């Protein structure tokens, strides 16, 4: 499930990409921002999971499709206050 794209999510829900975007039109958070925040929250869960302690921060970030570890560190710290 790591880092699913909008089109992949739409396919899994058996709907078009435009329909998925329409679902989020009435929400305060745009779809892409929701996906991005969800990925960050899932990274946070993995980082605090004792059974995942052998994984590096960069490895976890890459698994969730954050391609630059410095960018990931910056946005993670901004969102959660620490890494």
ABEGO torsion letter per residue (X at the ends): XBGBBAAAAAAAAGBBAAAAAAAAAABABBAAAAAAAAAAAAAAAAAABAAAAABBAAAAAAAAGBABAAAAAAAAAAAAGBX
